[in-house]
Amino acid sequence: MAHYPSTPVGPYTEAIQQVQCEWEGQRRSFISKILLDNDGAIAGGHEIWGFPKKFAFVHMGRDGDAITAILERPRGQRLLR
């Protein structure tokens, strides 16, 4: 998960599901989905660069020294905490 406070399309938070694999004898990373909370970032990433971006409720915060994160899609259906 990552939070981007300042971008050309405004602030957003995203969660990336990435799978480590091997292809033709080389270690690779495959991004199966990117869930985020900003329509502009979805449009740019999906339509221009072809990333598998979808809208979701994504929140990062702090609890003392710990970083907390919540991912819901649709809102109210928790996928990650």
C-alpha positions, 0 to 999 in steps of 0.5 A: 500500500502507498499514499501519494499526497501530491500528484497531477490528479490529486492525492490518492492511496493505492494497494497493489497485489503483486505476485513473484514468479519465474518466466523463461528462467528469470524471476519476475513480478506480475501485478494482478491488480491495483486498487485505489481511490482516485478516478483520475489516477485510475484513468491515467494508469488504466487507459494510458499505461494499461495497468489493472486499476480498479476503484476501492476504498483505501485508507492508511493511518497511524496508531502510535508507532504502527502504520494501519491500512484498510482496503474495501471493495465495495465499501463495507466489504473488507479485503485487507486490514 
